[in-house]
Every structure is written in structure tokens, then in C-alpha cells.
Amino acid sequence: MNWVLVGLIGLTAGVVSGLFGVGGAILIIPGLVLLAGLSQHAAQGTSLGALLLPVGLLGALQYYKRGEVNIPYAAIIAVGLFLGALLGAKLAGSLSDTSLRRAFGGFLAVVAARLLFF
């Protein structure tokens, strides 16, 4: 079940990334902490491992040296990001600027409420 959950986190993060230009700190890390039960450090290391090499390589290497990167999860999330970003970017193209801005604000409010109160 965890493999499917991690795959869905990656796919969802890809869609959100394509829509709003965010993913790692907004969705992957909270998803891995709240849903997959990883520690904050392991979630951050795994998220960095899944991101594009120029963005996360140095940070991921530092987490990897401490044993805080789950490489299989990072690989699954990377595949989800690749496919989800394409879907999210296509979806974003069909929304107006106002709709996209409101959807992003609503998304951030939901994530913030989830992290603060649950």
C-alpha cells in the first residue's frame, strides 16, 4: 500500500507542480510525513532525491550521507512528477488567471490547515 501511496504523492505533486509551479515543500514533504509516516528529515531528503538534479543534487547528497533518503520512493515520486507535470500544465492552460490564482490560494489554505490542525 505504501508504494501506491508514494506513487500517488508523486503524481499529485506533478500535477500541482504543472498547475502552480510548486511541488516539493508544498506537497511531497507533507504527504510523506502525514500520509506515509516518514520523519521530517527523511521526507525532505526523499523529496530532494526526487527533484531535478540541478535543484536537489547537493541537498540530497547531504541527506543521503546521513542515510535519510529513501531512493525507491524518490524514484517513484520522480516518475509521478514527470507524468503529473504534463497533465497539470495542460490543465492549467485551460484555466483563467483568476481561476488558477484562486485554486492555488485554496490549495495553500487546505495544506496549511492540514499541517496546523491535524
N, C-alpha and C positions, 0 to 999 in steps of 0.2 A: 504493500500500500504506500509506503514512504516513497518508492521510486515514482509512482504515478503522481503523488502529491508534489514531489520536487519537479517533475516534468511539467505539471500544471502551473507551478510557480514560475518556471522559466517561460512558458508560453504566455502566461498573463503579463509577465514583466515585458516581454517582447511587444505585445500589443500596446501596453501602456507607454513603452518607450517610443513606438512608432507614432502614437497619438500625441504624446506630450513632451517627448524628448527626455524622459526620466525612466528610471528602472531600478538600479541597484539599491540605493539608500531608501527609496520610496516604497519599493515592493519586495524585492528579493530578500533583503535583510529582515524586515518584519515578518515576511512569510516563513522564512527558515526558523526564526525564533519562535513565533507564535503558533505556527502550524506543524512544522517538522521537529520542533523541540531542540534545535541546535542552540549552543551558547551564543551570546552576542559576538564574541571574538570569532568563533567558528563560522557563524553566519556571515560576518564581514569578510573573512578570508575566503570563504566559498564564493561569495558574490564577486569579489575581486578576481578570483580564478576564472569566473565565467565571463567577465567583461573582455572587451577588446584588448589585445596585448599591449598596445601603447598606453592604455589608460590604467590597467591593473597589474601589469607585469611586476614592477618593483614592489608594490604593496603586497601582492600575492606571494612573491618570493619570501618576503619577511615573515608573513603568516605561515608559509609552508615550512620554513626553517624551525618554527616552533610547533609544527605538527597540527596546525589549525586550519587546514584546507582539505575539504572532502572533495577529492579530484573527480570521482564518478558523478557526484551531484553537480559539480561545476560544469562538467561536460554535458550533462543532460540539460541544465539550465541554458548553456550556450546554444544548443540546438533549438530549444524553445524560443530563445531571444531572436535567433535568425529568422525562424518562420513567423513568429508573432509580430516582429517589427514590420515585416512586409504587409501582414494583414492590418496592423494598426495604422500604418502610413496610408494605406488605401482607404481605410475607414475615416481617418482624419481629413482626407481630401474631399469627402462627401459632406462634411460639417462646415457650418459658417464659423467665422472667427468668434462671434459671441457665444454660439453653442459650445464650441470647443473650450473657450475660456471658462464658461460656467461648469462644464463637465469636469474640467481639471480642478476647479475650486471645490466642487463636490467630492471628487475623489480624494483630494488632500484632507478635507474635513473628516471623511469616513476613516481614513488611515489614522489621522491624529486622534480621533475619538476612540478608535480601537486600541491604540497604544496607551492612551491616558487612562481609560476606564475599564478595560477588560484584560 
